């Protein structure tokens, strides 16, 4: 029986917390940037300050993040050759 992939979802509460579903992996993180890969095989980056990964369950793909969220950026990594790169703002 083929395993059903969980749909990716993203919910933000007052820019201070986020709940994500359908996360395959965390590719990198620090207090200003969290980079993940979704079940859609896209990349997603949360940018801000004081960011923390509060919970990540690799089996379910559920994740919670806290801190001040400034931006959310999606990447189409299926067509990207260079792979994942964490870029700090201002560089």
Buried (B, 14 or more C-beta within 10 A) or exposed (E): EEEEEBEBEBEBEEEEBBBBBBBBEBBEBEEBBBBBBBBBEBBBBBBBEEBEBEEBEEEEBBBBBBBEBBEBEEBEBEEEEEEBEEEEEEE
